[in-house]
């Protein structure tokens, strides 16, 4: 029996809570993972996993082995990659997650520039609007809105993601000028439900002061691309992340309205699982991506720490 291979199968099964999911992550068959687990239990003379129809959980002995093995395997991987790094090589797989707004428009170009520097790195970039568990879902790095909590993570702050109010010239021609916050209550608005109160009020900031403005949301969505497309079509006005509409503002397809007001910004972070030994490719991408993301127009990085 190959102890290292069996331990990797065991660790991934515990993290995923499923033999099938572990097999998928490890790119092997489900029977192969089952065989590794059975051989490991026989080798140790202990039951390591409790299996039910829906989930696989570690026994107390299994939890102790997982706690020791996870960091040990990470140390082995880091040592191997460290040798390759010392020989001038950053290589291997990297699995990334990001919200769709920043992932498609900004993280994707950063990924491509990184791969030009390190062509031996293969990257899975998952772009979607949901919270993920980095360990359970086998992600190396994630861009997160809001400070991550409840996980053992290393967190690097990127800055504040600004949200501004915009409209297209065609919308302004139809609705007339929007020069006061009271006018927002009279026009069609698109927004995400997370920005509104239960009574459909939008909280705007003007410096240190804030004001709650009743609005008429004709469309709510959780998709940033839908918001930008709706704004560009002239169907409605509304708040949007500045980083999503930089080009459209520059060429006049959208207009920044009520420039003295903004929606409360959201903190953005780069996060990765906290283990004692970080793989060199994870460290290299983090060091590459953090300054590039902080440079994005629409991320206020004035107080962002390294």
ABEGO torsion letter per residue (X at the ends): XBAAAAAAAAAAAAAAGBAAAAAAAAGBBAAAAAAAAAAAAAAAGBBABBBBAABBBBBAAAAAAAAAAAAAAAAAAAAAAAAAAAAGBBBEBBBBBBBAAAAAAAAAAAAAAAAAABAABBBBBBBBBBBBBAAAAGBABBBBBEBBBGBBBBBBBAEBBBBBBBBBAAAAAAAEBBABAAAAAABBBBBBAAABBAAGBBBBBBEABBBBBBBBBABBBABAAAAAAAAAAGABBEBBBAAAAAAAAAAGABBBBGAABBBBBBBBBBBBBBBABBBAAAAAAAAAAAAAAAABBGBBAAABBX
